[in-house]
């Protein structure tokens, strides 16, 4: 009961706007959340707290390898959320401009994809979580006429957030340095809710044209139909109880009428 990730734990939903052909042709701005939309979402009864994803507005490439084993590079991206929404130990989750080592949190599903998909098909070594933390990472950032490389380290794996996370302080610092004029309004939100199967969530998301990751929206629809079925069964049960009580009273009345003479004597 004293731990956030125990049996009774907070529930989180990842919210984004629905992508359509018009949205793609119209540009990324159509997918951003305005401040009024954020305030409206915070005011909903099912919302306990709301945080925004902040994306990197510059190019990111990463080179990684283990001494004596294979090494390779890839283009990637960074996102951040407020620290309270990160589901790893925050002891190493900090960024200091004087000590430029970037802490990174990866989705645990990425490691499974690498081990059982990419590594197996390319005859590369499989990696454990502890071994990934020992991998040397060099991250190169490009933008605003600058190109700089920084060491980085994987400090944990997330089950909650399906993105490449870095501290929010680093995203704010790097966006100002490598992309000063970029639009940093959020395109994805993380929503802490009281009950993820609340049918009010389904109605609101459908009305606004928002999408939820995972199957939480389907769970909400199933809960809505379950509630309807429960109310129907409850009504039938109350009707049966009322009829049973009426039959009981009628039986007592008939019994009394049948034995009126005996009772009088």
C-alpha positions as CSV (number, residue, x, y, z in Angstrom):
1,X,0.0,0.0,0.0
2,X,3.0,2.4,0.4
3,X,4.2,1.9,-3.2
4,X,2.9,3.5,-6.3
5,X,3.3,0.3,-8.4
6,X,1.6,-2.0,-6.0
7,X,-1.8,-3.7,-6.3
8,X,-3.6,-0.3,-6.0
9,X,-1.6,1.9,-8.4
10,X,-2.3,5.0,-10.5
11,X,-3.6,4.5,-14.0
12,X,-2.3,6.4,-17.0
13,X,-3.6,7.0,-20.5
14,X,-1.6,8.3,-23.5
15,X,-3.7,10.8,-25.5
16,X,-3.1,12.1,-29.0
17,X,-5.1,13.6,-31.8
18,X,-6.3,11.3,-34.6
19,X,-4.1,11.4,-37.7
20,X,-5.9,11.7,-41.0
21,X,-4.9,12.5,-44.6
22,X,-6.0,16.1,-44.1
23,X,-4.0,16.3,-40.8
24,X,-0.9,15.1,-42.6
25,X,-1.2,17.4,-45.6
26,X,-2.1,20.3,-43.3
27,X,1.2,20.0,-41.3
28,X,2.1,18.9,-37.7
29,X,0.3,21.9,-36.2
30,X,-3.0,20.3,-36.7
31,X,-1.9,17.6,-34.2
32,X,-0.8,19.9,-31.5
33,X,-2.8,20.6,-28.3
34,X,-3.6,24.2,-27.6
35,X,-3.6,25.6,-24.0
36,X,-7.4,25.8,-24.1
37,X,-7.7,22.1,-25.0
38,X,-5.3,21.3,-22.1
39,X,-7.3,23.3,-19.6
40,X,-10.6,21.7,-20.8
41,X,-9.1,18.2,-20.4
42,X,-7.8,19.0,-16.9
43,X,-11.3,20.1,-15.9
44,X,-12.9,16.7,-16.7
45,X,-14.1,14.7,-13.8
46,X,-12.1,11.6,-14.8
47,X,-8.8,13.5,-14.9
48,X,-6.6,13.3,-11.8
49,X,-3.5,15.0,-13.4
50,X,-2.2,15.9,-16.8
51,X,1.3,16.0,-18.3
52,X,2.6,16.8,-21.7
53,X,5.2,15.1,-23.9
54,X,7.9,17.5,-25.2
55,X,9.6,16.3,-28.3
56,X,13.1,17.1,-29.5
57,X,13.0,19.7,-32.4
58,X,16.4,18.7,-33.9
59,X,18.0,15.7,-35.5
60,X,19.4,13.0,-33.2
61,X,21.7,10.2,-34.1
62,X,23.2,7.6,-31.8
63,X,26.2,5.3,-32.1
64,X,26.4,2.4,-29.7
65,X,28.5,-0.6,-29.2
66,X,30.2,-3.0,-26.7
67,X,33.9,-3.5,-26.7
68,X,34.8,-6.6,-28.7
69,X,31.3,-7.0,-30.0
70,X,29.2,-5.5,-32.8
71,X,28.6,-1.7,-32.9
72,X,26.1,0.3,-35.0
73,X,24.4,3.6,-35.3
74,X,20.9,4.8,-35.9
75,X,18.7,7.9,-36.3
76,X,16.4,8.4,-33.3
77,X,14.4,11.0,-31.4
78,X,13.9,12.2,-27.8
79,X,10.9,13.0,-25.8
80,X,10.3,14.0,-22.2
81,X,7.5,14.1,-19.6
82,X,7.4,15.6,-16.1
83,X,9.5,13.5,-13.7
84,X,6.4,12.4,-11.7
85,X,5.2,10.3,-14.7
86,X,8.5,8.4,-15.2
87,X,8.3,4.8,-13.9
88,X,12.0,4.2,-13.1
89,X,14.3,5.1,-10.2
90,X,14.9,8.9,-10.4
91,X,18.3,8.7,-8.6
92,X,20.1,9.0,-11.9
93,X,17.4,10.9,-13.7
94,X,19.0,14.4,-13.8
95,X,20.8,16.6,-16.3
96,X,23.5,19.2,-15.6
97,X,24.9,21.5,-18.3
98,X,28.3,21.2,-16.8
99,X,28.4,17.4,-16.8
100,X,26.9,16.5,-20.2
101,X,26.0,12.8,-19.7
102,X,22.4,12.2,-21.0
103,X,20.4,9.7,-19.0
104,X,18.0,7.7,-21.3
105,X,15.0,5.5,-20.5
106,X,14.0,3.0,-23.2
107,X,10.7,1.1,-23.5
108,X,11.1,-2.4,-22.3
109,X,9.4,-3.5,-25.5
110,X,12.3,-2.1,-27.6
111,X,14.7,-4.5,-25.9
112,X,12.4,-7.4,-26.6
113,X,12.1,-6.4,-30.3
114,X,15.9,-6.2,-30.5
115,X,16.6,-9.5,-28.8
116,X,13.9,-11.6,-30.5
117,X,13.7,-9.9,-33.8
118,X,16.6,-7.8,-35.0
119,X,19.5,-9.5,-33.2
120,X,18.2,-13.0,-34.1
121,X,17.9,-12.2,-37.8
122,X,21.3,-10.4,-37.9
123,X,23.3,-12.9,-35.8
124,X,24.0,-10.2,-33.2
125,X,24.4,-10.8,-29.5
126,X,21.3,-10.6,-27.2
127,X,21.4,-8.0,-24.5
128,X,20.1,-8.0,-21.0
129,X,18.9,-4.9,-19.2
130,X,22.0,-4.8,-17.1
131,X,24.3,-5.2,-20.1
132,X,22.5,-2.4,-22.0
133,X,23.3,-0.1,-19.1
134,X,27.0,-0.8,-19.7
135,X,26.8,0.0,-23.5
136,X,28.7,3.1,-24.6
137,X,26.4,5.6,-26.3
138,X,27.5,8.7,-28.2
139,X,24.6,10.9,-29.1
140,X,25.0,13.5,-31.8
141,X,22.6,16.5,-32.0
142,X,22.3,18.6,-35.2
143,X,20.3,21.8,-35.6
144,X,20.4,25.6,-35.6
145,X,23.7,25.4,-37.5
146,X,25.3,23.4,-34.7
147,X,26.5,19.8,-34.4
148,X,27.6,18.4,-31.0
149,X,28.2,15.0,-29.5
150,X,27.5,13.9,-26.0
151,X,27.9,10.7,-24.0
152,X,24.7,9.0,-22.9
153,X,23.7,6.1,-20.7
154,X,20.6,3.9,-20.4
155,X,19.5,4.2,-16.8
156,X,16.3,2.2,-17.0
157,X,13.4,0.6,-18.9
158,X,9.8,1.7,-18.9
159,X,6.6,-0.4,-19.1
160,X,4.4,2.7,-19.1
161,X,5.8,5.0,-21.8
162,X,6.5,3.8,-25.3
163,X,9.1,6.4,-26.3
164,X,12.8,7.2,-25.9
165,X,12.8,9.4,-22.7
166,X,15.3,11.9,-21.5
167,X,14.9,14.4,-18.6
168,X,12.6,17.3,-19.2
169,X,15.4,19.7,-18.2
170,X,17.6,18.3,-21.0
171,X,14.8,18.7,-23.6
172,X,14.2,22.3,-22.6
173,X,18.0,23.1,-22.8
174,X,18.6,21.3,-26.1
175,X,15.6,22.7,-27.9
176,X,16.7,26.3,-27.0
177,X,20.2,25.5,-28.2
178,X,19.6,23.5,-31.3
179,X,16.1,24.7,-32.4
180,X,15.4,28.1,-30.9
181,X,12.3,28.9,-33.1
182,X,10.6,25.5,-33.1
183,X,7.1,25.0,-32.0
184,X,7.2,23.0,-28.7
185,X,3.5,22.7,-28.1
186,X,2.7,19.1,-27.2
187,X,1.3,16.5,-29.6
188,X,0.8,13.8,-27.0
189,X,-0.4,13.9,-23.4
190,X,-0.2,11.5,-20.4
191,X,-3.3,11.5,-18.4
192,X,-3.6,10.1,-14.9
193,X,-7.2,9.0,-14.3
194,X,-9.3,7.7,-11.4
195,X,-10.7,4.8,-13.4
196,X,-9.4,4.0,-16.9
197,X,-12.6,2.1,-17.8
198,X,-14.9,5.1,-17.0
199,X,-17.3,5.3,-19.9
200,X,-17.1,9.2,-19.7
201,X,-13.6,8.8,-21.1
202,X,-14.9,7.0,-24.2
203,X,-17.6,9.6,-24.8
204,X,-15.2,12.5,-24.4
205,X,-12.4,11.0,-26.6
206,X,-14.9,10.2,-29.4
207,X,-16.4,13.7,-29.2
208,X,-13.0,15.4,-29.4
209,X,-11.5,13.0,-32.0
210,X,-8.7,12.0,-29.6
211,X,-7.0,8.6,-29.6
212,X,-5.7,6.5,-26.7
213,X,-2.8,4.1,-26.8
214,X,-3.2,0.4,-25.9
215,X,-6.7,-1.0,-25.5
216,X,-8.0,1.3,-22.7
217,X,-10.7,2.8,-25.0
218,X,-12.0,-0.7,-25.9
219,X,-12.0,-1.4,-22.1
220,X,-14.1,1.7,-21.6
221,X,-16.6,0.6,-24.3
222,X,-16.8,-2.9,-22.8
223,X,-17.5,-1.4,-19.4
224,X,-20.2,0.8,-20.8
225,X,-22.0,-2.3,-22.2
226,X,-21.4,-4.2,-19.0
227,X,-23.1,-1.4,-17.0
228,X,-26.1,-1.5,-19.3
229,X,-26.3,-5.3,-18.9
230,X,-26.0,-5.0,-15.2
231,X,-28.8,-2.4,-15.0
232,X,-31.0,-4.7,-17.1
233,X,-30.3,-7.7,-14.8
234,X,-30.8,-5.5,-11.7
235,X,-34.2,-4.4,-13.0
236,X,-35.2,-8.0,-13.7
237,X,-34.0,-9.0,-10.3
238,X,-36.0,-6.2,-8.5
239,X,-39.1,-7.2,-10.5
240,X,-38.7,-10.8,-9.4
241,X,-38.2,-9.8,-5.8
242,X,-41.3,-7.5,-5.9
243,X,-43.5,-10.3,-7.4
244,X,-42.1,-12.8,-4.8
245,X,-43.0,-10.4,-2.0
246,X,-46.4,-9.9,-3.4
247,X,-47.0,-13.7,-3.7
248,X,-45.8,-14.0,-0.1
249,X,-48.3,-11.4,1.2
250,X,-51.1,-13.0,-0.9
251,X,-50.4,-16.4,0.5
252,X,-50.5,-15.0,4.1
253,X,-53.7,-13.2,3.3
254,X,-55.3,-16.4,1.9
255,X,-54.1,-18.4,4.8
256,X,-55.7,-15.9,7.2
257,X,-59.0,-15.9,5.3
258,X,-59.1,-19.7,5.3
259,X,-58.6,-19.9,9.0
260,X,-60.8,-16.9,10.0
261,X,-63.2,-19.1,12.0
262,X,-60.4,-20.8,13.9
263,X,-58.8,-17.5,14.7
264,X,-62.1,-16.1,15.9
265,X,-62.7,-19.1,18.2
